[in-house]
Structure formats: structure tokens, C-alpha cells
């Protein structure tokens, strides 16, 4: 009796686990979509943004089992690994999403390589590829155009000529289509940073003025780079004035940064401004 | 009612911890001479830290730029 009960239970569990096999392909896709809505709803309700809870990951696994071509779920499975610093797992899962829907996720992979791993060559390769996949459309992974991102990536890779080319392309397109006030002020700021690093300092004020205008003067970064510009011209009074403004705005939170996980490309820290100020006030002191 | 997190990871600076990546970089560079080593890749440290500053559950991973496991020069790791 006991033996048959065990057999019955094991059959029951086995049938229970494989209930999905009884659905038709269309039903499985529909069921996967229902579960996906639950995942999205969980994210909307979750104020702590805790992607990767056991509950969500289990749902995502179920979705992929029901519909292996659910590209959004394939991608979503990778993100908790990305955010927890587990790149080996992230890479396997994200590549599956890119294979599933290259036009949608290729640019995103480039964005991840850019910000999470600072792998500029892989990022540029993905941005170029996504541009080729959709020739008459400017892709905007994570809300910014691939040209804007390529400006960042080439700046990181210290290929200043190409960085300027892509920032300018981005600025020109947005200005023509929507107006200059719709360009990210960061594009102007980064143009100035590129010119600073490229030692073409005389081009800096044009872009810094634009950045300060659109940041409504509240930009520690723009003021820091203006200070560096005046330092190169030997105008200590102006340097100190810009540094003062920079520190003030930094402490109020007006500086270029990313909300959560990683540092921005060429992010400044208030310590850098203070060090520069001290060097100028006490030139003999190291 | 649940409170929203103040900030996480890099975005938590300066609200939830003192100092910044700037200090971390300065500390690292103070005892580091890049000319001594040829190795390159990702050195990944993962750990938990409590609100009392207790650190536990370390994980250390050495990877090349394709995230394949690798082994860095002992001196570089130190």
C-alpha cells in the first residue's frame, strides 16, 4: 500500500510539473504573455527595484519554458546578474536575448558594455551593428541615441576625432528635428571635455557656454572645465571663481552622475575641485 | 508604510557613505605601479556590508575581457 502510494505521488508530481506540455503552442505563448504581465506589474509595484527576487526569476524561467522566443523575458533574466556584478551569467543570458531580437537588444548590449564594463570597443561594435540593422532609424537604447552613446564610447576610448564626430552628428540631428533646446546639455558638456583632453582648448568656451545656458548655470562639471580652461590661460582669478561655483553646485547635487549602479563617463568628484583650488591658493604646498 | 531606499551602489554617494570612488582610486593608485605588470582584465570583488559596517560573504573573480576565468600575477592581486 505504501509503495503504491509513493508511486501515485510521484506520478502526480510528475504530471503536475509537466502540465505545460498539455497546452498547444498558441496557448503556451498566451500563458507566457500573461505571466510576463505579472512580472511587469511586480516591477511597477516594487519601490525598491529589487530585480532578481526568487519570485520574479521563477516566473521568468516559466515564461521562457512556455515560450523560448520571449525575447523580453530572455533579456530580463540577464539583468539581475548584470546589476549584481556577475558578468559571466549576464553575458550568456543577454546574448540569448540579442540572438532572439537583435534589432531591439544589440544597442542595449552596447550600452551595458559601455557603462558596466567600460569595454569601449565592444560597445562601439554593438552601436555600429545596431545602426546597420536599422539603417533608416536612429536607435535609442536607454533613452539616448546611439550617436550620443558613440560619442561617450569614443571619448572613453580616447578617440577624440570620432567622439566629436558623433556628438556633433547627434547635436545637429536633434537641433534640426526638434530644436537645440532638446539636445541633452551633457552632449555640449562632453564636447568641451573632448576638446580639453584633445588639447583643442580654444573650442571649449563655445560648448561650455551652451552647457551652462541649458543647465541654467547649475553645473559643477561645466564650471570645473571652465576653471581648467582658464587655468591653461593662466587666469587664476577666473579659475578660483569657477571652482567656487563648481563646489557650491556640486554640494547642491548639480553634477553629472548616474542614478544607481555606476559612475558616469568622466564623472567629477568634489575632491578634484578642492585639490585644484588648494593648489592654486597654496602653489608651493603639495 | 515602506520607505523608498535612499540610494544604492554608486548612486548612494554622498548620502549613505563618506568618501567616494575618488578616494578609492587614490588609495589604489598610491600603492600601484602599472609598469610592473602585463596582466589585464576584470578583478571582481563581491561582498555584503551591513549598516554596522560588517563585511561578509566575499567572492573574488579574476576574468579576462571576455569574462573567461583567468589568473592574475600574484603581486598584482596583492
Interface residues (C-beta under 8 A of the other chain):
Chain A: X47 X48 X49 X84 X85 X86 X87 X88 X91 X117 X119 X257 X258 X259 X260 X261 X262 X263 X269 X270 X271 X272
Chain B: X2 X4 X5 X7 X8 X9 X10 X11 X20 X21 X22 X23 X42 X44 X46 X61 X63 X65 X67
